[in-house]
Amino acid sequence: MLRIAVCDDSLEFRTQINTLLNSWSTPSCTLVTEVFEDGDALLQAHTEAPFDIIFLDIIMPLLNGIETAREIREGNKQVKIVFLTSSPEFAVESYTVKANNYLLKPVNSQALHQCLNELIEELDGISRHITIKSSAAVHQVRVRDIEYLESQNKHVLVVLADGRTILSSDPLYSFETSLRLEDGFFKCSRSYIVNLHHISTYTLKELKMQSGCRIPISRTCQKEFESVYFSVMFGKDGDDL
């Protein structure tokens, strides 16, 4: 499943893009689309539940597309951003916020579907899956969809970004080799492994995940956490900020 956002101040254009997205299909991938008329509404929704791909109008009142993209990129380097514009003059500026593509209005189905296919190929290339065993079934879970893992006695609760949970029969240490730091995972205490990409806010003692769950950081991990967080999320050391 891919979560896609369309943000444009024109109702007519939002409807058109949504229709074109719904006309695209593949047996291996389901699209869930949400539409927004301004950047503020998009930012709020993306903070609560991150999108995989965002189609973003550049010229909008109040918060324009470039400004919206900058705010998105401050906390999320993974999401794919495609700008929608009536003029190619914004192409250069779009790359300053690491946009993945831009489409000229009016957008036709061929251009949109080609863009979508390319983005999905990129996402598939960076999206690993792991196998999680529970008492009822064996689950194939996309690594990037995991928000955090919590050790509970002899089991591990795996919490996914969409709110689903899996109670695994494997111990927490068995996940440490498959959920790597390069994937964005950090063991912040004896009982928790968190996905740094799903952190909403933090202090040196506590993390608040995008689901709202609060997770403690052990005293021995506090110094390492900030350095690791900025290294993974922004490609720099926490000491440089």
Secondary structure, 3 states (H helix, E strand, C coil): CEEEEEECCCHHHHHHHHHHHHHCCECCECEEEEEECCHHHHHHHHHHCCCCEEEEECCCCCCCHHHHHHHHHHHCCCCEEEEEECCHHHHHHHHCCCCCEEEECCCCHHHHHHHHHHHHHHHHHHCCEEEEEECCCEEEEEHHHEEEEEEECCEEEEEECCCCEEEECCCHHHHCCCCCHHHCEEECCCCEEEEHHHEEEECCCEEEECCCCEEECCHHHHHHHHHHHHHHHHCCCHHHC
